[in-house]
Amino acid sequence: MSKSHPTAAEVEAARDDPKQANILYHDWEADTYDEKWSISYDERCVTYARDRFAHVAGTDGWPYRNALELGCGTGFFLLNLMQAGVIEKGYVTDISPGMVDVALRNAKQLGLDVSGRVSDAETIAYDDATFDLVVGHAMLHHIPDVEQALREVLRVLRPGGRFVFCGEPTKVGDWYARKLGQATWWATTNLTKLPGLTDWRRPQEELDESSQAAALEAVVDLHTFDPHALRRTAESAGAIDVEVATDELTAAFLGWPVRTFEAAVPKEKLGWGWARFAYTSWKALSAVDEKVLSRVVPKEFFYNVEITGVKP
Ligand SMILES: C[S@@+](CC[C@H](N)C(=O)[O-])C[C@H]1O[C@@H](n2cnc3c(N)ncnc32)[C@H](O)[C@@H]1O
């Protein structure tokens, strides 16, 4: 069962406290998060997680004997990397207790060897030099002090250990993703008021709940990244061999309207055919982005940034 949504007073209280806002928002989202973001633990997401990791960090060192995930959410990145054979033993952490519970439940269902703790990424609840690998996906942009989190990452890594963070929004990518998302939401929620289209409209209270979630989202999203500045942050935290990569340009132009449209209409309206269309089109555009556009378009125009580095 999903937690009841936070009250307006709770949202207001969290407005000046991004960590509290993250706990509130992600605890609320935990039970429905996989469905909302089309997260799965099958070939589709296993391939996605493995390819994102390999794109920035290569395949040397696989399998890592043990790995820690920060801001694990429901376990999307670490659990799928384990299934891909990248990691043997996994540890999940998140500032949201609800998310840690769901990640451990997912790991158990998949039969994976995973332990977990509630932990703030700025003060990681593990000893020095414990892990061969630290990973995170779509979480650095929620951390108030990213450099402090990276210093903590280096503290818990063994010398020679690697970190890999993927799925962070670039400054330019976040701008166009938001514009595309807002336009799609506006068009869908207005067009579905028209006679003949009203059965494509979600009940008003569900739309209101989504808008309230969007208000909290604005409080928890703290950063967007310039890839070159992110590299400098990792280096000043003490990392060596730092590499950054980016991906998804036309794939993001499609992906954000698709995800927003899916959130704005009743689920039963979109069947298997829609899911296949969305996935195959996204895959085809991702291939164009990687094979063609990445050669001519500057890094900072792509939507996702990925970073890796090593503890000296
Ligand atoms: C956008 S979600 C991504 C979840 C998951 N990694 C994924 O890709 O599906 C960001 C996650 O970071 C967590 N988070 C936010 N602030 C954090 C902090 N200071 N320390 C640890 N985790 C944090 C949130 O609770 C949330 O689960």
The ligand as an SDF file (V2000), in Angstrom:
LIG
                    3D

 27 29  0  0  0  0  0  0  0  0999 V2000
   15.2920   10.1520   -8.1140 C   0  0  0  0  0  0  0  0  0  0  0  0
   15.4200    8.9720   -6.8350 S   0  0  0  0  0  0  0  0  0  0  0  0
   16.3980    7.7270   -7.6400 C   0  0  0  0  0  0  0  0  0  0  0  0
   16.2390    6.3770   -7.0370 C   0  0  0  0  0  0  0  0  0  0  0  0
   17.0230    5.2830   -7.7330 C   0  0  0  0  0  0  0  0  0  0  0  0
   18.4420    5.4650   -7.5890 N   0  0  0  0  0  0  0  0  0  0  0  0
   16.6230    5.1930   -9.1830 C   0  0  0  0  0  0  0  0  0  0  0  0
   17.4050    5.5690  -10.0550 O   0  0  0  0  0  0  0  0  0  0  0  0
   15.5060    4.7370   -9.4560 O   0  0  0  0  0  0  0  0  0  0  0  0
   16.5850    9.7010   -5.6960 C   0  0  0  0  0  0  0  0  0  0  0  0
   16.8020    8.9190   -4.4260 C   0  0  0  0  0  0  0  0  0  0  0  0
   17.8160    9.6000   -3.6640 O   0  0  0  0  0  0  0  0  0  0  0  0
   17.4290    9.5670   -2.3010 C   0  0  0  0  0  0  0  0  0  0  0  0
   18.1000   10.6660   -1.5800 N   0  0  0  0  0  0  0  0  0  0  0  0
   17.7960   11.9790   -1.6040 C   0  0  0  0  0  0  0  0  0  0  0  0
   18.6110   12.6740   -0.7920 N   0  0  0  0  0  0  0  0  0  0  0  0
   19.4610   11.7850   -0.2510 C   0  0  0  0  0  0  0  0  0  0  0  0
   20.5360   11.8950    0.6750 C   0  0  0  0  0  0  0  0  0  0  0  0
   20.9200   13.0690    1.2090 N   0  0  0  0  0  0  0  0  0  0  0  0
   21.1960   10.7620    1.0180 N   0  0  0  0  0  0  0  0  0  0  0  0
   20.8360    9.5620    0.5070 C   0  0  0  0  0  0  0  0  0  0  0  0
   19.8150    9.4010   -0.3620 N   0  0  0  0  0  0  0  0  0  0  0  0
   19.1370   10.4990   -0.7440 C   0  0  0  0  0  0  0  0  0  0  0  0
   15.9300    9.7100   -2.3470 C   0  0  0  0  0  0  0  0  0  0  0  0
   15.3120    9.3150   -1.1330 O   0  0  0  0  0  0  0  0  0  0  0  0
   15.5790    8.8370   -3.5550 C   0  0  0  0  0  0  0  0  0  0  0  0
   15.3030    7.5170   -3.1960 O   0  0  0  0  0  0  0  0  0  0  0  0
  1  2  1  0
  2  3  1  0
  2 10  1  0
  3  4  1  0
  4  5  1  0
  5  6  1  0
  5  7  1  0
  7  8  2  0
  7  9  1  0
 10 11  1  0
 11 12  1  0
 11 26  1  0
 12 13  1  0
 13 14  1  0
 13 24  1  0
 14 15  1  0
 14 23  1  0
 15 16  2  0
 16 17  1  0
 17 18  1  0
 17 23  2  0
 18 19  1  0
 18 20  2  0
 20 21  1  0
 21 22  2  0
 22 23  1  0
 24 25  1  0
 24 26  1  0
 26 27  1  0
M  CHG  2   2   1   9  -1
M  END
$$$$
